[in-house]
């Protein structure tokens, strides 16, 4: 994990930053949705005081997150740590964007 991404509270939360130029858009939200569904876990994205489920691409888009936005990713459930690590990796890799 890179220095600006930290696992918090025993691996159940992670602080991440949107590093891709376009920020949160439909493809990015779709990748988060698809990745979270692979695990037996519930994943939530928080920006400030607004938290949404990764089960809804539309809800993730309502967060209105441009490049550089700090977010908290929270996961609960049997495979929470694995889900969290996979989603954090997406952020670290800029979702495959330049």
C-alpha positions, 0 to 999 in steps of 0.5 A: 500500500502506498503512503497516502492510503492507510488501513484504519481500525484493524483493516476495516476502513481505508483512507484513499484519494482519487488520483485519476484525472476524471475523479469518480465517474460511471466507469470508476463507480462500476469497477468499485461495484464489480469488485465489491460484489466478488466478496462476502462483504458490504462495502461503503464509500464515505465523503465527508458526512455522506456515506453510500453503498458500493451496491449502487453506481448511482449513489457513488456518483452522487458523492461528486468526487473530483480528482484529489478527493479524500474518501473513506472505504469501509467494509463489513462481513466475512471477507471485508479485509479482502474486499477492502484491499482489492478496492484500495488497489483500484484507487492506487492504480488510478482505475487503470487511467493515466 
